[in-house]
Amino acid sequence: MNDLNRWLLVPAILLPAAASAPAFAVQYLGIEQARGVLFPSANQFDSRSITLTEPMRSSIEAQSGMRVRNTTLKAWQARLNDKSLGWVILDEVYGKHEFITYAIAIGNDGTVKGVEILDYRETHGSEVQNPKWRVQFTGKKASDPLKLDEDIKNISGATLSCRHITDGIKRLLVTWEVALK
């Protein structure tokens, strides 16, 4: 066997193994599906891009204790005919290494109506998709502590995902108060 054939043998052996490696990124829902799940009685969703000013960003960071990474958010006002039902806000937070995309429904009273995980890209911690974990946020407001291991239970093996989603929801509740209320 000549040297060129030996060098070609290595990729020929490794390529099929890499092609069959498991993929961990999972898309659970698209935003349209999530909006329908979060506000099932809505017959209209009015799109709105929220651009946070520097004073808004500073206020959100001060009130939530969380850093505002993106100053532009995508949101939809859920409506039943002409009546506002609340808002759906799309957000991303880091898991351990990759982004977790989720949507939160906030009612006109400022309480969480639901949380849906749209995309989960991490190798571990996908248990945050479990409805029993996500339902803990229902009814929470910006004034609630929203702290992992205090009013939100942790999931062993998914601590960073749990913490970052919890922090993101706290930040979005304050964002609603500052920019959408």
C-alpha positions, 0 to 999 in steps of 0.5 A: 500500500503506498503512502497516498492510499494510507492517508486516504484510508483514515478519512474513509474509515472516519467519515461513515462514523461521523455521518452516523453520529447523533445530532442533538439539535431539536426543533420542537415548534416553530414560532407560529405553532408556539403562538397557537399553543400559548394563546389558543383562542387568539385569531390574530397575532400582530407582529411588533419589533421591540427596540430597546433604548439605552434608558430602557436597557439600563432599567431592565438590567437594574430591575431584573439583575440580568444583562440585556444581550439583544436590544431588538426583540420579536413580539406578537400581540395576541388578539381575539378580534379587537381584544388584546389577550397578551403578548408572545415574545421570542428569545434566546438564552445560552444553555451551556454552549449553544442557544436555547430558543423559547417563547413566553406568553405574557397576559395583559396583567403581566403574568406568565401564561406559558413557556414553550421551548422552540429549539434546543441545541445542547447535548444535555438538559433537554428536560427543560422541554418537560411541561411539568418544569415549564408550568412552574412559570405560569402566574409569575410576574416581574415582582416574583423572585424567579430564582432557581432553587427558590421558587423555580425547581432545578433539574439535575443535569440541566442546571445551566439550561434551567438557570438561563431560561429562568433568568431570561423569563425574569428579564422578559417580564421586566421588558414587558413592564418597561416596553409593552405594558 
